Amino acid sequence: MGVTEKMWDAVAKVIRMDDKVERLAETVKGQQQRIETLTERVIRLETALEIALAARGVETPGRQIERQ
């Protein structure tokens, strides 16, 4: 196996790796969007629950969401 062939193989591997990284980035972007959508839905559910409990006169404990 000559030097040129080894270099060509290395370049081909880098090109394939770049393609995989780009596909992974798109997947991560899609997952992040799904997480944000679910977070919004949970916030709406919590709000509806607190409104319903307040209408019944039940006290809800105050709490803060911890961000990481």
N, C-alpha and C positions, 0 to 999 in steps of 0.2 A: 504494500500500500504506500503510494507516494505521498509526498508532502502536499501536493495540490489536491489529491483526493481527500486527505484528512481535513484540509481547510474547507473544501466544498461540503463535506459532511457536517463540519462545525457550523458553517453558515446556514445550511439547511435546518439543523436543529434549532438554531436561534430563530429562524423564520417560523417554524412550527410552534416554538414556545411563545413567540409574540402573538400568534393567532389564539393560542389557548388563553393567554393573559387577557386579551381583548374580550373573548367570550366570557371569561370569568367576571370581568368588570361589568359587562352588561347584565349578567346574572345577579351580581351584588346590587346593582342599581335597581333592578326589578324587585328584589327582596326588600330593599330599603323602602321602596314605595309601598309595598304591601304592609310593612311594619307601621309606617306612618298612617296608613288608612285604618289599620286595626286600632292604633292608639286613639285616633279621632273617634272611632266608634265606641271605644271604652269610655272616653270622656263623656260622650253623649248619654251612654247608659247610666253612668254614675250621676250625671245631672238629673236625668229623669227619675232615678231612684231617690235622690235627695229631695226632689220636689214632691214626689209621692209620699215620702215619709213625713215631710214637713206638713203636708196637707192633713195627715192623720194625727199630727201633734207629737210625733216621735222625734226626740232629739238625736241628731247625728253627731258623732264625735268629730271634732276638727282634726284634720290631718294634712300633712304636706307630702307631696310626691318628692322623693329623693332623686336627684339627677346624678348620673355617673359621668 
